[in-house]
């Protein structure tokens, strides 16, 4: 199931559809926890608003298994990976997220890791020809 993000309609409908799709995408992964899922939702909300943007997959990887302390002893960090498709291209975004039972998810360092085209190979640079 894929979610179209930012394609008209109310913001509430778009957000609800995105959350439902992420639940489906992450529901089959046994290692996801409510805290790591909250990081996925927070990272997805920071994606650019592009008409037709579709989240193809999402997952988290523990960045640190030991508590990072502070006022919330349950505070943990994850690397969030979101693979999206928009305007005929596939991109993978990665972010760092910290969350705990008493701490709202905080996503930092959102960046594109990989971009490729889903419509076939990339065009050759100007002046180059395909070698047979």
C-alpha positions in Angstrom: 0.0 0.0 0.0 1.4 3.4 -0.9 0.4 6.8 0.3 0.1 9.9 -1.9 1.4 12.8 0.2 0.5 16.4 -0.7 -1.9 15.7 -3.6 -4.7 18.1 -2.6 -7.5 17.5 -0.1 -7.2 18.5 3.4 -4.0 18.3 5.4 -5.7 16.1 7.9 -6.8 13.6 5.2 -3.2 13.5 3.8 -1.7 13.0 7.3 -4.2 10.3 8.2 -3.6 8.4 5.0 0.2 8.7 5.4 0.0 7.4 9.0 -2.2 4.5 7.9 0.2 3.5 5.1 3.2 3.7 7.5 1.4 1.5 9.9 0.9 -1.1 7.2 4.5 -0.7 6.0 5.9 -1.0 9.5 3.4 -3.5 10.9 5.1 -6.5 9.4 8.5 -5.6 11.0 8.7 -7.3 14.4 11.6 -5.1 15.6 9.7 -1.8 15.3 8.6 -0.4 18.6 6.1 2.4 19.3 9.1 4.7 19.9 10.8 3.9 16.6 7.4 4.1 14.8 6.9 7.6 16.2 10.3 8.5 14.7 9.1 7.2 11.3 6.0 9.4 11.5 8.0 12.5 12.6 10.5 12.0 9.8 7.8 11.4 7.2 6.2 14.7 8.3 9.5 16.5 7.4 9.6 15.2 3.8 9.1 17.9 1.2 5.5 18.6 0.2 5.6 17.4 -3.4 2.4 16.5 -5.3 2.3 12.8 -5.9 5.0 11.9 -3.4 4.6 8.2 -2.4 6.3 6.5 0.6 7.5 3.1 -0.7 9.1 1.8 2.4 10.2 2.9 5.9 12.3 1.3 8.7 14.5 2.2 11.6 17.9 1.0 12.7 19.0 1.4 16.3 21.7 4.0 16.4 22.5 3.4 20.1 21.2 0.6 22.2 22.2 2.3 25.4 20.1 5.0 26.9 21.4 8.5 26.0 20.2 9.8 29.4 18.8 13.2 30.3 15.5 13.6 32.1 14.1 10.5 30.3 16.0 7.3 31.0 14.1 5.6 28.1 15.5 8.0 25.5 17.0 6.1 22.5 18.3 7.0 19.1 17.4 5.5 15.7 18.4 6.0 12.1 15.2 6.4 10.1 15.2 5.4 6.4 12.3 6.4 4.1 12.2 5.4 0.4 10.0 7.7 -1.6 8.9 8.1 -5.2 8.0 11.5 -6.7 8.1 12.9 -10.2 9.4 9.7 -11.7 12.4 9.4 -9.3 13.0 7.3 -6.3 14.9 8.8 -3.4 16.0 7.5 0.0 16.0 9.9 2.9 17.8 9.2 6.1 17.5 11.0 9.4 18.6 10.6 13.0 15.8 10.5 15.6 15.7 10.4 19.4 12.6 9.5 21.3 11.6 8.3 24.7 8.6 7.4 26.8 8.5 11.0 28.2 10.2 12.8 25.3 8.6 13.7 21.9 10.4 12.4 18.8 13.1 14.8 17.6 14.3 14.3 14.0 17.6 15.8 13.0 20.0 15.6 10.0 17.3 14.7 7.4 19.3 14.1 4.2 18.9 12.4 0.8 21.1 9.3 0.7 20.3 8.0 -2.8 18.4 9.2 -5.9 17.6 7.1 -8.9 15.1 7.2 -11.7 12.2 4.7 -11.7 11.6 5.3 -15.4 14.7 3.5 -16.7 18.4 4.4 -16.9 19.6 7.9 -16.5 20.2 9.9 -19.7 23.8 10.1 -20.8 25.7 13.4 -20.2 25.9 15.8 -23.2 28.5 14.8 -25.7 28.6 11.1 -24.7 27.2 8.2 -26.7 26.2 4.7 -25.7 29.0 2.2 -26.3 27.9 -0.9 -28.1 
